[in-house]
Amino acid sequence: MSAVLLGLSGWLYFNTTQPGDSLSAFAWAIAVGSAGIACLIGRVVVGVQRQLMHRRRGA
């Protein structure tokens, strides 16, 4: 999911904006990219928590 959101963000950035556009023109690309980054961070956090939980059970 995070790769899809980051890819969509890149597509939006390169295909819907022109050089010199105001910041509001980049709003969708920024929003989708931020969601992708948040998903990626969430996946990392869940993975770390899982590893810690498995280590505690095994010890």
Secondary structure, 3 states (H helix, E strand, C coil): CHHHHHHHHHHHHHHHCCCCCCHHHHHHHHHHHHHHHHHHHHHHHHHHHHHHHHHHHHC
